[in-house]
Amino acid sequence: MKRRGEEVTGEKRSSKKLVTVVTTAMIVMAAVITALFVASAAPGVDTFTIEPDKGITNAVSSYNATINTTGFTTLNITIPPGFKAVAPSGGDLIARADLWWASGYYGYVTFTANSSAPSTKMDVYANIGGGQASFTEDVNYTEGATTSIYSPFGTHPERATLKLPTATESGYLNITGLPETLTNATISIGQFVRNPATAANYEFEADGKTETVQIIAPTFDFEFKPPTPADGADVPVGEIINITVNVSVTADSLKDNLSALVLNWTDGTSINETKIVGTMVDNFTWSWNVTDIVGAENLTADIYTYTVYANDTWNNWGNSTPRTVNVMAGVCGDVNGDDYVTGYDVTVLELYVGEVPGWTITSEWAADVSGDGEVTGYDATVLALYVGEVPGWELNCQ
């Protein structure tokens, strides 16, 4: 008896094989839905590998699995929390499974997203031992969803039950009653597996045998470059503030790319300015002129805090250490803060540079009249010559 929507060709002697093939196809399909096929048969597993055995948090990845056993007809797999299935688009080749049994190569099965309903149906094609079968099967990619797999020929018992994991609960794949004993399989799964959001070693269990997949979080590095003010620097009102930063992202030996950089500038009111990277690179340098940002055009005297954030193509985020800029309303050379530059400022600066106890200045920016980035005795000399109106001596606060 043939189920509706099913095409079968081949000799009658192939029917038993086809039952096995289609049932096996359903098993592999269930594994595809889990987003990671870790099928090692319980007793009798010789070797089993997954490539790659390492992934990036949140990344949508592809995986290849190879299983060599002495034969299995039942299988029970526990799937750790956090892994998700990504629904494909119509016509996408989701996976291919190549199968072996005791007498040699058994054939292959392909799984393709149904063109009309890719998020709920899957087209399966099997070509094994001279027999072929094609049919469409319901599938559910939702977290925690359960999908039951039945043989497509006649009246047969349920062969496999799959429950997808959630963020906090494990899933499982239980398979029973295969009519033929399979030995080996290679599975190639397309890019339809979303890795967990938390970096950790994730352990799968197949009838007491475990396999670990390492999921790592990317590392973001932020390097501020000139002319970015030093952290905590004094800057006069009206001066253009340029923030230049180089950002890189690494993920151990795995390739990762930057997606966007965000400058967060705040004095209590937060302003965000985003730069989309736009190219597939893991290292990017960008500059912001703060006064060109809407809402920060006219900075008044205040202490401002800024942080640069970055994310990768999988929406993992990192951020720099917060930095400050002290925008000051002042007069170059006015080290005592009375809005005038006089001989008293020279005296205060000399005492401050001489480290005389009790003498301080109100602004290092106003005291660095030579503009060399340091407050020294030379600044006191320049200030004295300027106040004394010696020709050729000007103040140059930067």
C-alpha positions in Angstrom: 0.0 0.0 0.0 1.5 3.3 -1.0 0.9 6.5 0.9 -0.4 9.6 -0.9 2.3 11.9 -2.3 4.8 9.0 -2.5 6.7 7.7 -5.5 8.4 4.3 -5.4 10.3 2.4 -8.1 12.2 -0.9 -8.2 11.6 -4.6 -7.9 9.3 -6.0 -5.2 12.4 -7.6 -3.7 13.5 -4.1 -2.9 10.5 -3.3 -0.7 12.1 -4.4 2.5 15.2 -2.4 1.7 13.0 0.6 1.0 11.3 0.3 4.3 14.7 0.3 5.9 15.9 3.1 3.7 12.9 5.4 4.4 13.0 4.6 8.1 16.7 5.4 8.1 16.0 8.5 6.2 13.5 9.6 8.8 16.1 9.0 11.5 18.7 11.1 9.7 16.1 13.8 9.1 15.3 13.9 12.8 19.0 14.3 13.5 19.2 17.1 11.0 16.3 18.9 12.8 18.3 18.6 16.1 20.9 20.8 14.3 23.7 18.4 15.1 23.8 14.8 14.2 25.7 13.0 16.9 24.5 9.5 16.2 26.8 7.0 17.6 25.1 3.6 18.2 25.2 2.4 21.7 27.0 -0.8 22.0 29.5 -1.5 19.1 30.6 2.0 18.2 34.1 1.8 16.7 34.7 5.4 15.8 32.7 8.6 15.6 33.8 12.1 14.7 32.2 15.5 14.3 33.8 18.2 12.2 34.2 20.9 13.3 34.2 20.0 17.0 34.3 23.7 17.9 32.0 26.6 17.2 31.3 30.3 17.9 28.4 31.4 20.2 25.2 32.2 18.3 26.8 31.2 15.0 24.8 29.4 12.4 27.1 26.5 11.4 27.3 23.4 9.3 28.5 20.1 10.6 29.8 16.8 9.3 29.5 13.5 11.2 31.1 10.1 10.5 29.9 7.0 12.5 31.5 3.6 12.3 29.9 0.7 14.3 29.5 -3.0 14.4 25.8 -2.6 13.8 22.7 -1.0 15.4 19.0 -1.3 15.3 18.1 1.0 18.2 19.5 4.4 19.3 18.9 6.9 22.1 20.5 10.3 22.0 20.3 13.1 24.5 20.8 16.6 23.1 22.1 19.3 25.5 20.2 22.6 26.0 21.0 25.6 23.8 21.3 24.3 20.3 18.7 25.4 17.9 17.5 24.5 14.4 17.3 27.2 11.8 14.4 26.9 9.4 15.7 26.8 5.8 14.4 28.5 2.7 12.5 26.7 0.0 14.7 24.5 -2.1 17.7 24.5 0.3 19.6 21.2 0.5 19.6 20.7 4.3 21.6 17.5 4.4 22.9 14.4 2.7 23.4 11.0 4.4 25.5 8.2 3.0 24.8 4.8 4.6 26.5 1.4 4.8 25.4 -2.0 6.1 27.3 -5.3 6.6 27.5 -6.1 2.9 28.9 -2.7 1.8 27.6 0.7 0.6 23.8 1.0 1.1 23.1 4.2 -0.7 22.2 7.8 0.1 19.4 10.0 1.2 18.9 13.8 0.6 16.8 16.2 2.6 15.5 19.4 0.9 13.3 22.2 2.2 9.9 22.0 0.6 9.5 24.9 -1.8 5.9 25.6 -0.8 6.3 25.2 3.0 10.0 25.2 3.9 9.4 25.9 7.6 7.0 23.0 8.1 7.7 20.4 5.4 10.8 18.6 4.1 11.2 16.6 0.8 13.1 13.4 1.2 14.7 11.4 -1.6 16.4 8.0 -1.1 18.4 6.0 -3.6 19.5 2.7 -2.2 20.1 -0.8 -3.5 18.3 -0.3 -6.8 15.2 1.1 -5.1 14.1 4.7 -4.9 11.6 6.6 -2.8 10.6 10.2 -2.5 8.1 11.8 -0.2 7.3 14.9 1.9 7.3 14.8 5.7 6.0 17.3 8.3 8.7 18.9 10.4 8.8 21.3 13.4 11.9 23.5 14.0 10.5 25.2 17.1 12.4 24.9 20.4 11.0 22.1 22.5 8.9 20.8 19.7 8.3 17.1 19.3 8.3 15.4 15.8 7.3 11.8 15.4 8.6 9.8 12.4 6.7 7.0 10.8 7.5 4.5 8.0 5.8 5.7 4.8 4.9 2.1 3.6 1.7 0.4 4.8 1.0 0.2 8.5 4.2 0.3 10.5 4.8 1.4 14.1 6.4 4.7 15.0 10.2 4.4 14.5 11.6 7.7 15.9 10.6 10.5 18.2 12.5 13.7 18.4 12.2 16.5 20.9 14.3 19.6 20.3 16.1 21.2 23.2 15.2 24.6 24.7 17.5 27.1 26.3 17.2 25.2 29.6 16.0 21.7 28.9 17.7 18.9 27.0 16.1 17.3 23.9 16.3 13.7 22.8 16.1 11.4 19.8 14.7 7.9 20.4 14.9 5.4 17.6 13.6 1.8 17.8 12.8 -1.2 15.6 14.9 -0.8 12.6 14.2 -3.7 10.2 17.8 -3.8 9.0 21.0 -3.5 10.9 23.1 -0.5 9.8 26.8 -0.2 10.4 28.3 3.1 9.2 27.0 6.6 8.1 28.4 9.9 7.0 26.2 12.9 7.4 26.8 16.4 5.9 24.5 19.0 7.4 24.2 22.4 5.8 24.4 25.8 7.6 21.2 25.3 9.6 22.5 24.8 13.2 22.5 27.8 15.6 25.0 27.3 18.3 24.2 28.1 22.0 24.6 31.7 23.2 26.7 30.7 26.1 30.3 29.6 25.8 30.8 26.1 27.2 31.6 22.5 26.5 28.4 20.8 25.4 28.1 17.1 26.0 25.9 14.9 23.9 25.1 11.3 25.1 24.2 8.3 23.0 23.2 5.3 25.1 25.8 6.2 27.7 28.6 7.2 25.2 29.4 11.0 25.3 30.8 13.4 22.7 31.7 17.1 23.4 31.3 20.1 21.2 33.2 23.2 22.4 31.4 26.5 21.9 33.5 29.6 22.4 32.7 33.3 22.7 34.7 35.7 20.5 37.1 38.2 22.0 37.0 41.9 21.1 40.0 44.2 21.4 39.8 48.0 21.4 42.8 50.2 20.8 42.3 54.0 20.9 44.6 55.9 18.6 45.6 59.6 18.2 44.1 62.1 18.1 41.8 60.5 20.7 42.2 62.4 24.0 43.9 60.5 26.8 41.5 59.0 29.3 40.5 61.7 31.7 42.1 64.5 29.5 41.0 68.2 29.8 39.7 69.6 26.6 38.6 73.3 26.2 35.0 74.1 25.1 34.8 74.4 21.3 37.7 72.1 20.5 36.9 69.3 18.1 37.0 65.9 19.9 38.0 63.0 17.6 37.6 59.4 18.8 39.6 57.0 16.7 39.6 53.3 17.6 40.8 50.1 16.1 38.6 47.1 16.9 39.5 43.5 16.2 37.6 40.3 16.9 39.1 36.8 17.4 37.6 33.4 18.1 40.4 31.1 18.8 41.2 29.5 15.4 37.8 30.1 14.0 37.0 32.9 11.5 34.8 35.7 12.7 33.9 39.1 11.3 32.9 42.5 12.6 29.4 43.8 11.9 29.1 47.2 13.5 30.8 49.7 15.9 28.8 51.9 18.2 30.1 55.0 20.1 28.1 55.7 23.2 28.7 59.3 24.4 27.0 60.5 27.6 26.8 63.2 30.2 23.7 61.6 31.8 21.9 61.6 28.4 23.1 58.8 26.3 23.8 59.3 22.6 24.7 56.4 20.3 26.4 56.7 16.9 26.7 53.6 14.8 29.1 52.7 12.1 28.2 49.6 10.0 31.4 47.9 9.0 30.0 46.7 5.7 32.9 44.4 4.7 33.8 40.9 5.9 36.8 41.8 8.1 38.0 40.9 11.6 39.9 44.2 12.1 38.5 47.7 11.5 39.5 51.3 12.3 37.0 54.2 12.5 37.0 57.8 13.7 34.1 59.9 15.0 34.2 63.7 15.4 32.0 64.0 18.4 30.8 67.5 17.6 29.4 66.1 14.3 27.1 63.8 16.2 23.5 65.0 16.5 23.0 66.0 20.1 26.7 66.6 20.8 27.3 69.5 18.5 27.8 72.1 21.3 29.4 70.5 24.3 29.3 72.6 27.4 31.7 72.3 30.3 31.2 68.9 31.9 32.8 65.5 32.3 31.7 63.2 29.5 31.9 59.4 29.4 32.2 57.4 26.3 32.4 53.7 25.4 32.8 51.9 22.1 30.8 48.7 21.5 31.2 46.2 18.7 29.4 43.2 17.5 30.2 40.4 15.1 28.1 38.9 12.3 26.5 36.5 14.9 25.4 39.4 17.2 28.0 38.7 19.9 28.9 41.9 21.6 32.0 43.4 23.3 32.9 46.8 24.6 35.9 49.0 25.5 36.6 50.2 29.0 34.7 53.4 29.6 36.8 56.6 29.2 36.2 60.2 30.2 36.8 63.6 28.7 36.7 66.8 30.9 35.4 69.6 28.6 36.5 72.8 30.3 35.3 76.4 30.0 38.5 78.3 30.8 41.3 80.6 29.6 44.7 79.3 28.6 47.2 80.3 31.3 44.5 80.9 34.0 45.7 78.3 36.4 43.9 79.7 39.5 40.4 79.8 37.7 39.6 83.4 38.1 39.2 83.9 34.3 42.2 86.2 34.1 45.8 85.6 33.2 48.1 87.6 35.6 51.3 87.5 37.5 49.5 85.6 40.2 48.9 82.7 37.8 52.7 82.6 37.2 53.3 82.4 41.0 50.7 79.7 41.4 52.2 77.7 38.6 55.7 78.0 39.8 54.7 76.8 43.3 52.7 73.9 41.9 55.6 72.8 39.6 57.9 73.2 42.5 55.7 70.8 44.5 55.2 73.3 47.3 52.6 71.8 49.7 49.2 73.3 49.5 49.4 74.8 46.0 47.2 73.4 43.3 46.0 74.4 39.9 42.4 74.3 38.6 43.2 73.0 35.1 46.1 71.1 33.7 45.0 72.2 30.2 45.3 75.9 31.2 48.7 75.2 32.8 50.2 73.5 29.8 50.8 76.8 28.0 53.6 75.3 25.8 51.2 72.7 24.4 53.6 69.8 24.8 51.2 67.7 26.8 53.0 68.1 30.2 53.0 70.7 33.0 56.6 71.6 33.8 58.8 74.5 34.8 59.1 75.4 31.1 55.3 76.2 31.2 55.9 78.5 34.2 58.7 80.3 32.2 56.5 80.7 29.1 53.7 82.0 31.2 56.0 84.5 32.9 57.3 85.8 29.6 53.8 86.1 28.2 52.5 88.0 31.3 55.7 90.2 31.1 54.7 91.0 27.5 58.1 89.8 26.1 57.8 89.9 22.3 57.4 86.6 20.5 56.0 84.6 23.5 52.4 83.3 23.1 50.3 80.8 25.0 49.5 77.5 23.2 47.2 75.4 25.2 46.2 72.3 23.1 
